[in-house]
Amino acid sequence: MDELLTFLVKALVEDEESVKVEKQEDDKTIEYTVKVAEGDIGKVIGKNGKTATSVRTIMKSIGARTHKKVFVKFED
């Protein structure tokens, strides 16, 4: 799941080297914090947040297989 999130975000940004994904996990939740370069945050969020919502939906779908709630936060 970590690799998929990293792949999706790197496909969206120009500066792939600056992409960092941090994970915090407990019994029922997984929380990802995605950090990108300051100039790339708009590309990751997208117009009206649609790109970020799509990434979150994909990750939540995969998390449902493991019966965990998945949260994704984006930071620059």
VEXPARO-625892 format. One record per atom (N, C-alpha, C, O, CB): residue in three letters; x, y, z. Coordinates in pm, whole numbers, plus 50000, padded with zeros to 5 digits. Glycine has a CB too. Layout:
N
AlaXYZ;...
END
This chain:
76
Met500824988250000;Met500005000050000;Met500885012650000;Met500545022549935;Met499064999950121;Asp501985012250072;Asp502885023750077;Asp503465026749939;Asp503565038349898;Asp504015021250177;Glu503835016149868;Glu504445017849737;Glu503465023749637;Glu503845031749552;Glu504965004449686;Leu502195019949647;Leu501185025149556;Leu500995040149578;Leu500935047749481;Leu499855017749576;Leu500895044449702;Leu500745058549731;Leu501935066549680;Leu501775077149620;Leu500555060749881;Thr503125061549703;Thr504325068249656;Thr504315069149504;Thr504655079549447;Thr505585060949705;Phe503945058349436;Phe503885058049291;Phe502885068349237;Phe503185075649143;Phe503515044049242;Leu501705068849298;Leu500675078249253;Leu501125092649267;Leu500935100749176;Leu499395076049331;Val501715095949381;Val502135109749404;Val503295113449313;Val503325124449259;Val502525111749550;Lys504255104449295;Lys505395107449209;Lys504965109349064;Lys505615116748990;Lys506425096349218;Ala503895102749023;Ala503395104448887;Ala502775118248867;Ala502675122948753;Ala502375093648856;Leu502375124748974;Leu501715137748965;Leu502675149648971;Leu502365160348918;Leu500705138949074;Val503825148049034;Val504715159349061;Val505865159948962;Val506165150348891;Val505255158349203;Glu506515171648959;Glu507715173248876;Glu508965169148952;Glu509845162548895;Glu507845187748829;Asp509065172849079;Asp510235169849161;Asp509995157049240;Asp509585157549356;Asp510555181749258;Glu510255145549178;Glu509995132649241;Glu510905130049360;Glu510545122449450;Glu510155121549139;Glu512065136349362;Glu513015134249471;Glu512505139549604;Glu512885134549710;Glu514345140849437;Ser511635149649599;Ser511165155949722;Ser509955149049784;Ser509495153149890;Ser510835170349696;Val509435138749721;Val508255131749773;Val508655123049892;Val509525114449881;Val507585123149662;Lys507995125450004;Lys508225117550125;Lys506875112950178;Lys505945120950191;Lys509015125850234;Val506765100250209;Val505525094650263;Val505825088950401;Val506655080150416;Val504935083650169;Glu505115094250501;Glu505255089450637;Glu503985082050676;Glu502885085950636;Glu505545101150736;Lys504135071450753;Lys503005062950788;Lys502925061350939;Lys503915058751006;Lys503115049150721;Gln501695062950991;Gln501435060051132;Gln500275050251134;Gln499215052751076;Gln501105073251216;Glu500475039151202;Glu499475028451200;Glu499165023851341;Glu500045022751426;Glu499965016551115;Asp497875021351365;Asp497485014751489;Asp496485003751455;Asp496414999451339;Asp496865025051591;Asp495724999151551;Asp494864987451530;Asp493824989351421;Asp493564980251342;Asp494174983951657;Lys493205001251416;Lys492085003151323;Lys492315013551215;Lys491505014751123;Lys490885006851400;Thr493395021251223;Thr493625031851125;Thr495055031851074;Thr495985027251140;Thr493285045251185;Ile495195037250954;Ile496495040150895;Ile496445054650849;Ile495535058450775;Ile496855030350775;Glu497395062650893;Glu497435076650853;Glu498735079450777;Glu499835077250829;Glu497325085950977;Tyr498595084250655;Tyr499735087850572;Tyr499865102950567;Tyr498865110050554;Tyr499595082050429;Thr501075107750578;Thr501375121850556;Thr502305122550437;Thr503415117150440;Thr502005128650684;Val501855129150332;Val502615130250208;Val503185144250199;Val502445154150202;Val501735126950083;Lys504505145150188;Lys505175158050177;Lys505765159150036;Lys506455150049989;Lys506285159650286;Val505485170449971;Val506005173049837;Val506635186949835;Val506505194549931;Val504875171949729;Ala507315190149724;Ala507915203349710;Ala506815214049708;Ala505685211249670;Ala508785204149582;Glu507175225949748;Glu506205236849758;Glu505525239649623;Glu504335242849621;Glu506885249449809;Gly506245238549515;Gly505675241249383;Gly504785230149330;Gly504055232249234;Gly506775243649286;Asp504835218549391;Asp504065207049343;Asp502775204549421;Asp501985195949382;Asp504915194649349;Ile502555211649529;Ile501385208849613;Ile500085211149536;Ile499105204049558;Ile501415217349739;Gly500065220949449;Gly498865223649370;Gly498535212549274;Gly497365209749248;Gly499035236449294;Lys499555206049221;Lys499345194849129;Lys498795182749202;Lys497985175249147;Lys500655191249058;Val499225180749323;Val498765169349402;Val497325171549449;Val496515162149450;Val499695166949523;Ile497005183749488;Ile495645186549534;Ile494685187449417;Ile493565182249426;Ile495615199649615;Gly495085193849309;Gly494235194649191;Gly493175205449202;Gly493015211849306;Gly493585181449164;Lys492455207149094;Lys491415217449089;Lys490255213349180;Lys489685202449165;Lys490915219648944;Asn489925222149273;Asn488865219649372;Asn489125207149455;Asn488185201549512;Asn487525218349302;Gly490385202649464;Gly490725191149547;Gly490365177649488;Gly490365167549558;Gly490065192449677;Lys490065177349358;Lys489605164849298;Lys490705154249289;Lys490435142449307;Lys489065167549160;Thr491935158449261;Thr493025148749253;Thr493315142649390;Thr493485130549402;Thr494305155349196;Ala493365151049492;Ala493595146149628;Ala492475136749672;Ala492725126649737;Ala493725157849726;Thr491245140149638;Thr490105131749673;Thr490205118149604;Thr489875107949664;Thr488785138649636;Ser490645118149480;Ser490795105549407;Ser491865096649469;Ser491675084549482;Ser491135108249261;Val492985102649507;Val494065095049571;Val493565089249704;Val493835077649736;Val495315103949595;Arg492835097349779;Arg492295092549908;Arg491305081049887;Arg491305071449964;Arg491615104049984;Thr490475082049784;Thr489495071549755;Thr490185058449720;Thr489765047749765;Thr488565075849641;Ile491235059049640;Ile491985046949604;Ile492585040549729;Ile492505028449747;Ile493095050249502;Met493185048749814;Met493825043449934;Met492805037850032;Met493065027750097;Met494655054250002;Lys491635044250044;Lys490595039050132;Lys490055025650081;Lys489735016850161;Lys489445049050145;Ser489965024149950;Ser489495011549892;Ser490445000149924;Ser490014989049956;Ser489335012949740;Ile491725002849916;Ile492714992549947;Ile492724989650097;Ile492884978250139;Ile494124996749899;Gly492545000050177;Gly492494998150321;Gly491304989850366;Gly491364983250470;Gly492455011550390;Ala490234990150289;Ala489054982250324;Ala489354967350321;Ala488724959550392;Ala487904985450230;Arg490304963350239;Arg490694949250235;Arg491284944550367;Arg491134932950406;Arg491704946850123;Thr491974953650434;Thr492594950150562;Thr491734954250681;Thr492154953050796;Thr493974956650573;His490514959050653;His489574963250756;His490134974550842;His489944974750964;His489194951450844;Lys490834983950776;Lys491364995650845;Lys490935008250771;Lys490775008250649;Lys492914994850855;Lys490755018950847;Lys490455031850786;Lys491775038450748;Lys492735038250824;Lys489635040950883;Val491795044250629;Val493005050550579;Val492755065450561;Val491755069550502;Val493465044050444;Phe493675073450612;Phe493625087950598;Phe494905092650530;Phe495985087650560;Phe493445094950737;Val494775102150437;Val495935107450365;Val495905122650379;Val494925129150343;Val495925103150214;Lys497015128150430;Lys497175142750442;Lys498305146950350;Lys499315140050338;Lys497465147050591;Phe498135158450285;Phe499155163750195;Phe499735176450254;Phe498995185150302;Phe498565166550054;Glu501075177550250;Glu501775189150302;Glu502855193250204;Glu503345185050126;Glu502375186250441;Asp503225206150209;Asp504355210650126;Asp505545213950210;Asp506585217850158;Asp503975222750042;
END
